Amino acid sequence: MSRDEQERLGDIKDAIATIRRHLEQAGETAAALENPLLHDALLFQFVVIGEAVKHLALETRESAPEIPWADIAGLRDLIAHEYFRIDIHRVLQIVERDLPPLTQTIDRMLSTP
């Protein structure tokens, strides 16, 4: 079953919201952020985001050149194939630095008919 563009954008939006919920529920203590279950949950959502990005139409990605689409897809590949190179602290930096502009772009895309 194939998913259309709006569904893929919705998948990205939902995965970002899930990442935020997981972090909110975990709290901000160092011990909470070191929880392996939290790491697994976050990484899975980044795989979802990357997979959805890979299936977006070129025109969709080109409509938001400020988003590093290839880097997002590359993170998915890194998690899936080179998991041993993942630094969770870098992933948390991505959450803080890169998810807000991605969220804004996805919201804009979803609101555009």
ZAKE-199377 format. One record per residue (C-alpha): residue number from 0; x, y, z. Coordinates in Angstrom, 3 decimals. Example, Ala and Ser with C-alpha at 12.3 -4.5 7.8 and 13.67 -1.06 7.14 Angstrom:
SITE  num        xx        yy        zz
SITE    0    12.300    -4.500     7.800
SITE    1    13.670    -1.060     7.140
// end
This chain:
SITE  num        xx        yy        zz
SITE    0     0.000     0.000     0.000
SITE    1     1.396     3.330    -0.998
SITE    2     0.965     6.473     1.051
SITE    3     0.280     9.822    -0.557
SITE    4     2.193    13.051     0.003
SITE    5    -0.174    14.419     2.660
SITE    6     0.025    11.165     4.610
SITE    7     3.828    11.218     4.496
SITE    8     3.863    14.827     5.707
SITE    9     1.442    13.789     8.460
SITE   10     3.776    10.938     9.407
SITE   11     6.620    13.433     9.823
SITE   12     4.452    15.760    11.900
SITE   13     3.272    12.873    14.106
SITE   14     6.817    11.550    14.605
SITE   15     8.053    14.991    15.671
SITE   16     5.167    15.287    18.138
SITE   17     5.992    11.826    19.486
SITE   18     9.652    12.790    19.973
SITE   19     8.548    15.862    21.936
SITE   20     6.161    13.766    24.079
SITE   21     8.847    11.169    24.827
SITE   22    11.275    13.852    25.940
SITE   23     8.644    15.644    27.990
SITE   24     7.661    12.415    29.757
SITE   25    11.291    11.491    30.405
SITE   26    12.114    14.796    32.028
SITE   27    15.323    16.729    31.697
SITE   28    17.548    15.037    34.240
SITE   29    20.796    13.538    33.025
SITE   30    19.657    10.101    34.184
SITE   31    16.404    10.352    32.248
SITE   32    18.204    11.399    29.085
SITE   33    20.535     8.392    29.383
SITE   34    17.650     5.892    29.444
SITE   35    18.175     3.299    26.677
SITE   36    14.407     2.989    26.164
SITE   37    14.200     6.715    25.465
SITE   38    17.069     6.410    22.983
SITE   39    15.303     3.575    21.172
SITE   40    12.032     5.506    21.064
SITE   41    13.682     8.648    19.692
SITE   42    15.729     6.787    17.117
SITE   43    12.693     4.916    15.832
SITE   44    10.852     8.191    15.286
SITE   45    13.840     9.555    13.360
SITE   46    13.703     6.444    11.168
SITE   47    10.015     7.195    10.507
SITE   48    10.833    10.807     9.630
SITE   49    13.696     9.811     7.337
SITE   50    11.678     7.160     5.568
SITE   51     8.807     9.563     4.978
SITE   52    11.229    12.193     3.658
SITE   53    12.720     9.678     1.223
SITE   54     9.272     9.170    -0.289
SITE   55     8.341    12.844    -0.648
SITE   56     8.154    14.085    -4.198
SITE   57    11.130    16.065    -5.456
SITE   58     8.822    19.057    -6.005
SITE   59     7.770    18.936    -2.370
SITE   60    11.351    18.923    -1.150
SITE   61    12.338    21.647    -3.594
SITE   62     9.540    23.842    -2.259
SITE   63    11.472    24.094     1.034
SITE   64    15.157    24.388     0.138
SITE   65    15.947    25.629     3.652
SITE   66    15.346    22.105     4.993
SITE   67    18.309    19.708     4.660
SITE   68    16.214    16.852     3.244
SITE   69    19.229    14.732     2.277
SITE   70    20.634    15.030     5.806
SITE   71    17.318    13.892     7.268
SITE   72    17.244    10.848     4.989
SITE   73    20.923    10.271     5.772
SITE   74    20.234    10.213     9.509
SITE   75    17.644     7.499     8.895
SITE   76    20.256     5.467     6.995
SITE   77    22.844     6.034     9.707
SITE   78    20.436     4.804    12.393
SITE   79    19.400     1.770    10.356
SITE   80    22.776     0.721     8.990
SITE   81    25.485     2.262    11.143
SITE   82    23.680     2.299    14.488
SITE   83    26.983     1.823    16.309
SITE   84    28.017     5.359    15.268
SITE   85    25.002     7.065    16.859
SITE   86    25.765     9.624    19.539
SITE   87    22.537    10.262    21.434
SITE   88    23.770    13.685    22.539
SITE   89    24.029    14.708    18.883
SITE   90    20.517    13.366    18.350
SITE   91    19.273    15.544    21.214
SITE   92    20.991    18.538    19.588
SITE   93    19.139    17.733    16.367
SITE   94    15.873    17.711    18.301
SITE   95    16.524    21.184    19.668
SITE   96    18.141    22.780    16.638
SITE   97    16.542    21.143    13.604
SITE   98    13.069    19.969    14.534
SITE   99    11.534    23.434    15.101
SITE  100    12.173    24.656    11.526
SITE  101    11.140    21.257    10.149
SITE  102     7.917    21.448    12.150
SITE  103     7.155    24.901    10.752
SITE  104     7.800    23.749     7.197
SITE  105     5.672    20.622     7.547
SITE  106     2.824    22.654     9.064
SITE  107     3.029    25.078     6.135
SITE  108     3.029    22.234     3.621
SITE  109     0.067    20.561     5.278
SITE  110    -1.933    23.781     5.266
SITE  111    -1.268    24.432     1.569
SITE  112    -3.809    22.672    -0.657
// end
